């Protein structure tokens, strides 16, 4: 299999846009007699004129051979061993070329063959890869990658790009195309469905027709993926500045219901819930693009809010006190959700506090203490989100906005009607009790 060679005068990649640490890894491995390439998203982004967040290197050197070339390197991983080369604050991930499976492996070269200790690949009955520890050649490594735009290899030897799968053409056409048979590749690893949606949304690419066709019928395979792994993928999808596009694609391909099934049920008949989620995703994207901080707890609170509201209202109908009804609903929703996507406590606890504060914020007489709580700002933003989606909260968001902007004297004026109403309420209750006696 011969690659198309994109020469230095035919591409826009400059060493000025490649980190010094990555260049050092490439030159060191080349000088030691090994092949070494920048691969994956870094080459893709460089060709698109974007600055990569990190750089990955692929080589024909084994992990032990790579480690021998760098004092500041360590071998990690069990499923497939890779090397982290530490260059100051930067970590360069170096991977040995991989092969598809033991049937197709042809170890090239006596030097590499002697050093291969683990050749171990297995698939489940559905085709999913269970073990993946096979070293191979550059050509085999290309065919193992998911999409053509991620299978471009840049080398500092003559500064050329090796393109085996017409990835540059797909970049020019702004389309995402699977390498190999899409159905088989999704069955090998169903998470590729999420990657297709994430990358197409992030890059603004179309998913090529044959690549898109199996997504709907195979989305159910995501139900077999470990919940912890899906959580990691959710973070990648929803916190790259394109979560609204991701959400729309998840809906388009019927994938969202396999990630958040209870919320998906509510979205079918609740237009306000749909609007709430769209606003939450758009707000998250805006904050990320403005380089502001974001927390998964807030977005997850919004995603699960429609499911929570359903159970909360049912609990109220069963005469539960509001706060008890909220706690029970939150417990039920979180317990159900972690069967599909795990939510670490560092996010689930503040998420539940944001929900709880939706009952505390209407207690305006406690504003002086409520506003000092560490979760106040997120809960306040959540109130604004609910109002923007069309929920009538009797001007609660406006009141809290004015209260935050007011000085001490103005705050007292805002609280005066609340305190008078509270005194009248207490007086009325006393009169009722006196009449009863």
N, C-alpha and C positions, 0 to 999 in steps of 0.2 A: 504494500500500500504506500504509494508515493504522495507526499504532501505537496500542496501549493505553497511555494515560498514567497512570502511578501517581503520584498527587500526594503532596505533602509529608506530609500527614496520613495517608496510606495505606501508607507504608513507614517503616522504622526507620533509614534512613541519616542520619547526622549529620556535619556538617562537622568535628566534634571528632575523628572517626575517620579523617579524610582528612588526609594529610600537608600541611604548609604549602606545600611545594614544588609538589605537584600542584595545590593550589588556586590558586597564583600562575600556573601555566601556563594553567589553565582561564580565569581572569579576564583574563589578558593577551590570549589569543587571542580571547575574546569581545569585549573592548574594541576590538580591531583589526578587528572585523567578521566574524570567522570563527565557524563552529560548532565546539564542542569538548565532548567527552564522556569521562568515565571509562568504560572498557569492560572486558569479559572477566572474568577471575577475581576482580578487585577488587570489582566490583559484586555478583557472586555471593556472595562471602564477606561483604561488608557486610550484605547482605540476610539471610544466615544467622547474623548476629551474631558473625562471626569478624573478626579484624583482618588485613587483607591484608598480605602481605610486601612488595609493591610495587604501583605504580599505573601503568597504561598509559592513554594518551589517544589518541582518534581525532578527526580533524578534517578539514574540507574544504580546509584550507590545504595547499599543496604543501610538500615539504621545504625548498625555498628560501625560501618565505614564512614558514615557522615559524622558520627560522634567522635571518631578518631581524628577528624580534621579540625574540630573546634573544642577548645577547653570549656567554653561556656555553653555546653549543649547537654540536653537530657532526653532520653528515650521515654516516651509515654504511650499509653493506649494498650488495650488488650485485644479488641476486635481486629485492629490493624495498627501495628506499631509505627509511630512517626517520631520525628525529632524536632524538639523546640530548640532553636539556636537563639540565645539571648544576646542581643546587640544593644547595650545600654538599656533604654526603656522599651525598646522594640523587641518583639518576639517573632522570628521568622519560622514558619511551619514548613518543615522539609519532609516530603513523602517519597518513598520508593515507588517506582512505576508499578502499577497493579495489573493483574490479569483478571479475566472474567470468571473462570472456574477451572477446576483441575482438568477437565476434558480439553480445554483450549490452550492450556499453558504450554509454552515452548520457551524454556529458559535459554536465553541467548548469551553465549560466552561462558567460558569455564570459570572465570573469576566470580561472576554472579552466581552461577550454579552451585559452587562450593559453599557460598555463604548463606544460601537459602535454608533456613531451619524449619520453617512452618509453611507447608502448603496445605491449606485447609479451607474448603469452601463448601457450603451446604445450603440447600433450599428447602422450604416447607412445601407441603402438598399444593398450596395455592401459588407457589412460585416465589415466595418472599425469601430474600437472602437471610440466612440465620448466622452463618459464619463467613468471614471474608478476610482471609489471611494469605493471599496469593500474590507473590511478586511476579512481574512480567516485563514486557518490553514497552517502549514508547508507544508503538502502534496499538498494543493492547490497552494501555492506559487511556489512550484517546477514546477507544470504543466503550470504556467503562463509564465515562463521564456522561452527565445527564443531557445537557442541551448543547447544541452546536456552538452557541456563542460563548459557552464556558469551556470549550475544548480547543482553545488557541494557545500556542506555546511560543513564548518569546525567549530568545537566547542572546547573550552578549557576544557570542561568536558570530561575527559579521552583522550583529544587531538585526536579525531577521525574525519573522513570525512564521511558524509552521502551522499550516491549516490543512487538516486531513478531511474535514467534513463540511466544507463550504460555510464555515462559521462567519467569515467576513461578509459573504453575500447576505446571510441572514441578518447581520448587523446593519448592513446598508438598507435592507428591506424592512427593518424594525419588526422582525418576527422571531418568536421563540419556537424552536423546532427540536423535538426529541431525537437523540441519536438511537438508531435501531428501531425495533417495533415498539411503539408507545404502550400498547396494552401489556406486553411482556415486561417492559421497564417499570410500569406502575405496579405490576404484581410483585416484582422483585423488591420494591420499596414503595409502598403507598404514599409515603411522605413526599415523594416526587410530585404528587398532585398539588400539595400545598406550595411546593417550590415553584411550580409552573405558575400558579396564581400570584405568588409573591413577586417573582421576577418580572412577569409581564406587567404587573401593576407598578412596580418600582421604576421600570425602564420606559413605561408607556408603549410596550410592544404588544402586537397581536399574538395570540397563541395560534400557531399554524393548524390548519383544519384537522389533519390526521392526529396531531398531538392533542388537540382538544377533544376529539370524538370519544375516547374511552373514559373521560373524567367523570361524567355523570354515572354511568353504569358501574364504575369501579370505586366510587367514593365510599361505599360501604366498607371497603377494606381498611379504612382509617379506624374503624371500630376495634381492630385488633392491635393497633399501635399502643405501646405503653403510655399511660397518661402523662408521665413526667416528660417523655420525649415530645409529646404534642404541646405541652406547655412551653418548651423551649422554642418550638416552631411558631407558636402564637406570638411570642415576644418578637421574633424576627419579622413576622408578617405585619404586626400592628404598630411597631415602633420604628419604622423606616421612613416615615413621612408620607406614606401613601396608603394609610389604613382604610380610607373611605373607598378607594378603588378596589382594595382587597375585599372589603365587605360586599361591595356590589358584585364582584366576581364569584365570591363564595355563594352568594344567593343565586346568581345566574346558573352555576353548575351544580346546584343542590348539594353543596358541601357543608354549608354552615350548620345544617341540622345534625351533622355527625360530630360537630364540635360542641355546640350549645343546643342540645335537643329541646329543652324546656322553653328556652327563649324563642327558638324557631317556631314552636307551636303557637306562641302568642303573636308572633309577627304576621301570621297568616290572616288574622282578622283584626289587628289592632294597629291602625295607621299612626296613632300617637307614639306607640312603641317604636315603629319604624323610624319616625322622625327623630325620636330621642337618640337612637343609635347613630343615625347619620350625623346628627349634630355633635355627638360625642367623638366620633371618628374624625370629623372635620376639625374640631377643636384640638384634638391630639396632634393631627398633622400640622396645624398652624403653629402650635407651640414648638414642635420639633424643628420645623423650618425656620422658626425665629430663634432657635438655639436656647429655648427655655426648658426648664426641667419638666419631666412628666413622670407619672407613677402608674404602673400597671393596676394598682388598687382602684384608682378612680375609673379607668376605662372598664375594668371588670365589673365594678359596681354598676356602671351604666348598662353593660351587656346583659347582666343577670337581673336588672331591675324589673323588667316585664314579668319574668317568672316569679320573682319575689312578691310583686304586687298582687298577683293572682292568689297566692297562698295567704298573704297577709289579709286580704279582704275576706277570704273564706274563714279565717280565724276570728275576725271581728264579728262575722255573722254567727259564730258559735259562742258569742258573748265573752271572748277573751279580752282582757285589758289591752289597750293599744301597744304598750311596750312589750308585754308578754307575747302578744300576737306577732310583733316584729321579730323578737328573738327566735321564736319557734319557726317562723317562716325562713329566716336567715339560715338557721341550722338545717332545715329541710333542703333548701336550694343548694347550699354548699355541699352537703352530703351527696346529693344527686350528681352535681356537676363534677366532683372529683373522680367519679367513675369514668369520666370521659377525658377531662383535662385536669391534671393536678394543679392545685393552687397552694403554693407554700404559705405558711402562717405569716410570714413577713408581709404578705399581700392580703391574705384573707382576713386578718384581724383589722387592719385599717379600712378594708372594704366594708366590713360589718359595722364599724364605727361610723362611716359615712352614712350608711342606711339608718342607723340608730339616731343620728343627728337630724334626720328628716322629721323626727317627732319632737326633738328638743328645740329646734330653731323657732317653731311657732310659740314657744313659751317666752314671750318678749320680756316679761318681768325679770327674767334671769339673764338679760343681755350682757350685763357687766361681767359676769363670770363666763358665760358661754363664749364670748368673743376671744377670751384668752386661751381657750383650749387648742391644742396642737392640731386637731382635726377640723377646726372651725372653717378655715378657708376652703378646704376641699368640699366640705358639706354645703357651704354657701354657694360655691360654683355649681354644685349638683342641683341646688334649688333653682338657680338661674337656668340650668339646662332643662329641667322639668317644665319651667314656665315657657321657655322658648319652643318646646315641643307641643305646647297647647294646653298644658295642665293648668287649671285655675287654682292658684294658691292664695287668693285674696290679697295680692300685692305684697307677699312675704319677701320676695327678692328685692323689691324697691325699698321696703322699710329697712332691710339690713344694709343695703347700699348706702342709704342716707345716714344710717347710724354709724357706719364705718368712717364716713367722710366728715362727720360732725365733730365739733369741739365739745368739751365737757358740758357747757351750758346748753348747747343745742341737743345733746344727748338727753339731758334732763327733761327738756321740752318734749322730745319724742317719747320718753317713758311716762310722762305725766298722764296721758289718757289711759295707758295700760294700767298704771297703779290705781287710778280712780275706778276703772272698771273692775279691778280685783277687789277693791274695798266694797263696792256695791254688791259684788257677787257674794262676798263673805257676809255682809249685812243681811242680804236676802236669805242666805242659808240659816243664819241665826234666827231670823223671824219665823222661818218654816219650822225649825226645831222647837221654838217657843210655843208656836200654835199647836204642834203635835202634843206638847206636854199638857 
